Amino acid sequence: MIYSLPDGAQIDTDRQLTFEERNFLQKMMIYEHVGFGLEEFRARWRTAGNPVWKGPDTLENPGPAVRIILDLERKIGGRPSRRDAGTG
């Protein structure tokens, strides 16, 4: 899959991500799709034990998978959580 970021950069998930990163990213895309709110979304990935979170430095020097997740956060940012509204 080619993921296009708002700045025009493109990430080829097949070539630039490991299997574990792709699998984790797919889960995060599902969470975004079902309507998790921003805080709940962040709580799902900003934790030890997943293939993309390496502590606070992850946000300062984001790799390709993190750049995609941060873009998902941006998309979630202003919208109300569908789960909180009772539709998810």
Short mmCIF file of the C-alpha atoms (twelve columns), coordinates in Angstrom:
data_MODEL
# 
_entry.id   MODEL 
# 
loop_
_atom_site.group_PDB 
_atom_site.id 
_atom_site.type_symbol 
_atom_site.label_atom_id 
_atom_site.label_alt_id 
_atom_site.label_comp_id 
_atom_site.label_asym_id 
_atom_site.label_seq_id 
_atom_site.Cartn_x 
_atom_site.Cartn_y 
_atom_site.Cartn_z 
_atom_site.pdbx_PDB_model_num 
ATOM 1  C CA . MET A 1  0.000   0.000  0.000  1 
ATOM 2  C CA . ILE A 2  1.189   3.502  -0.784 1 
ATOM 3  C CA . TYR A 3  0.161   5.969  1.921  1 
ATOM 4  C CA . SER A 4  0.211   9.655  0.959  1 
ATOM 5  C CA . LEU A 5  0.930   12.184 3.694  1 
ATOM 6  C CA . PRO A 6  -0.411  15.756 3.654  1 
ATOM 7  C CA . ASP A 7  3.072   17.120 2.844  1 
ATOM 8  C CA . GLY A 8  3.092   15.099 -0.389 1 
ATOM 9  C CA . ALA A 9  5.461   12.409 0.881  1 
ATOM 10 C CA . GLN A 10 4.510   8.849  0.071  1 
ATOM 11 C CA . ILE A 11 5.254   5.793  2.168  1 
ATOM 12 C CA . ASP A 12 5.366   2.372  0.535  1 
ATOM 13 C CA . THR A 13 4.271   0.211  3.443  1 
ATOM 14 C CA . ASP A 14 5.355   -2.991 1.705  1 
ATOM 15 C CA . ARG A 15 8.938   -1.819 1.283  1 
ATOM 16 C CA . GLN A 16 9.436   0.640  4.140  1 
ATOM 17 C CA . LEU A 17 7.755   -1.151 7.048  1 
ATOM 18 C CA . THR A 18 8.444   -4.470 8.701  1 
ATOM 19 C CA . PHE A 19 5.737   -7.116 8.887  1 
ATOM 20 C CA . GLU A 20 5.144   -6.229 12.551 1 
ATOM 21 C CA . GLU A 21 4.848   -2.513 11.770 1 
ATOM 22 C CA . ARG A 22 2.383   -3.189 8.930  1 
ATOM 23 C CA . ASN A 23 0.283   -5.449 11.148 1 
ATOM 24 C CA . PHE A 24 0.224   -2.850 13.925 1 
ATOM 25 C CA . LEU A 25 -0.588  -0.060 11.463 1 
ATOM 26 C CA . GLN A 26 -3.558  -2.034 10.139 1 
ATOM 27 C CA . LYS A 27 -4.934  -2.277 13.681 1 
ATOM 28 C CA . MET A 28 -4.506  1.469  14.152 1 
ATOM 29 C CA . MET A 29 -6.333  2.155  10.890 1 
ATOM 30 C CA . ILE A 30 -9.223  0.029  12.127 1 
ATOM 31 C CA . TYR A 31 -9.294  1.981  15.403 1 
ATOM 32 C CA . GLU A 32 -9.384  5.223  13.417 1 
ATOM 33 C CA . HIS A 33 -12.167 3.888  11.205 1 
ATOM 34 C CA . VAL A 34 -14.416 2.706  14.056 1 
ATOM 35 C CA . GLY A 35 -14.252 6.127  15.633 1 
ATOM 36 C CA . PHE A 36 -11.919 6.014  18.604 1 
ATOM 37 C CA . GLY A 37 -11.347 9.444  20.103 1 
ATOM 38 C CA . LEU A 38 -7.881  10.981 20.029 1 
ATOM 39 C CA . GLU A 39 -6.929  10.118 23.612 1 
ATOM 40 C CA . GLU A 40 -8.079  6.509  23.291 1 
ATOM 41 C CA . PHE A 41 -6.291  6.216  19.946 1 
ATOM 42 C CA . ARG A 42 -3.064  7.548  21.437 1 
ATOM 43 C CA . ALA A 43 -3.354  5.204  24.395 1 
ATOM 44 C CA . ARG A 44 -3.440  2.267  21.951 1 
ATOM 45 C CA . TRP A 45 -0.093  3.038  20.375 1 
ATOM 46 C CA . ARG A 46 1.953   5.232  22.682 1 
ATOM 47 C CA . THR A 47 2.836   2.325  24.929 1 
ATOM 48 C CA . ALA A 48 5.719   -0.073 25.272 1 
ATOM 49 C CA . GLY A 49 5.270   -3.440 23.681 1 
ATOM 50 C CA . ASN A 50 4.320   -2.434 20.167 1 
ATOM 51 C CA . PRO A 51 6.676   -2.339 17.179 1 
ATOM 52 C CA . VAL A 52 6.587   1.426  16.610 1 
ATOM 53 C CA . TRP A 53 6.777   3.084  20.038 1 
ATOM 54 C CA . LYS A 54 10.354  3.623  21.217 1 
ATOM 55 C CA . GLY A 55 9.588   6.148  23.942 1 
ATOM 56 C CA . PRO A 56 9.331   9.953  23.630 1 
ATOM 57 C CA . ASP A 57 12.047  10.015 20.940 1 
ATOM 58 C CA . THR A 58 9.520   8.327  18.662 1 
ATOM 59 C CA . LEU A 59 7.739   11.662 18.238 1 
ATOM 60 C CA . GLU A 60 10.923  13.658 17.688 1 
ATOM 61 C CA . ASN A 61 12.308  11.379 14.964 1 
ATOM 62 C CA . PRO A 62 9.309   9.526  13.545 1 
ATOM 63 C CA . GLY A 63 9.920   6.649  11.184 1 
ATOM 64 C CA . PRO A 64 7.544   5.832  8.325  1 
ATOM 65 C CA . ALA A 65 5.016   3.894  10.453 1 
ATOM 66 C CA . VAL A 66 4.890   6.653  13.059 1 
ATOM 67 C CA . ARG A 67 4.426   9.313  10.382 1 
ATOM 68 C CA . ILE A 68 1.338   7.436  9.175  1 
ATOM 69 C CA . ILE A 69 -0.014  7.042  12.718 1 
ATOM 70 C CA . LEU A 70 0.542   10.746 13.397 1 
ATOM 71 C CA . ASP A 71 -1.420  11.507 10.233 1 
ATOM 72 C CA . LEU A 72 -4.247  9.296  11.519 1 
ATOM 73 C CA . GLU A 73 -4.111  11.293 14.772 1 
ATOM 74 C CA . ARG A 74 -4.406  14.505 12.756 1 
ATOM 75 C CA . LYS A 75 -7.502  13.139 11.024 1 
ATOM 76 C CA . ILE A 76 -9.050  12.105 14.348 1 
ATOM 77 C CA . GLY A 77 -8.090  15.380 16.040 1 
ATOM 78 C CA . GLY A 78 -11.103 17.596 15.521 1 
ATOM 79 C CA . ARG A 79 -13.855 15.074 15.102 1 
ATOM 80 C CA . PRO A 80 -15.996 13.763 17.960 1 
ATOM 81 C CA . SER A 81 -15.504 10.155 18.914 1 
ATOM 82 C CA . ARG A 82 -18.201 7.976  17.348 1 
ATOM 83 C CA . ARG A 83 -17.777 5.514  20.196 1 
ATOM 84 C CA . ASP A 84 -18.540 8.264  22.740 1 
ATOM 85 C CA . ALA A 85 -21.597 9.273  20.722 1 
ATOM 86 C CA . GLY A 86 -22.911 5.711  20.953 1 
ATOM 87 C CA . THR A 87 -22.628 4.828  17.285 1 
ATOM 88 C CA . GLY A 88 -19.504 2.696  17.477 1 
# 
